[in-house]
């Protein structure tokens, strides 16, 4: 059985770091392959996040569905 692919995009702000902590603590890594992307340091991935439907961070993209978890920063602040 293959794992579900998930990408967590964030900007390193306190809201984002709290969300990352919760996700990594509770996510079942035997079922989900999680990639954490800090868009503040990986600006080359901003377009990828936007293409996935990310409007603000923190956001989790799972199986093509974008889940906005809280409001830390708009994508425009990361460009």
Secondary structure as UniProt FT lines:
FT   STRAND          4..10
FT   HELIX           14..26
FT   TURN            29..31
FT   STRAND          32..38
FT   TURN            39..41
FT   HELIX           43..45
FT   HELIX           46..51
FT   TURN            52..53
FT   STRAND          56..62
FT   TURN            63..64
FT   STRAND          65..74
FT   HELIX           75..78
//
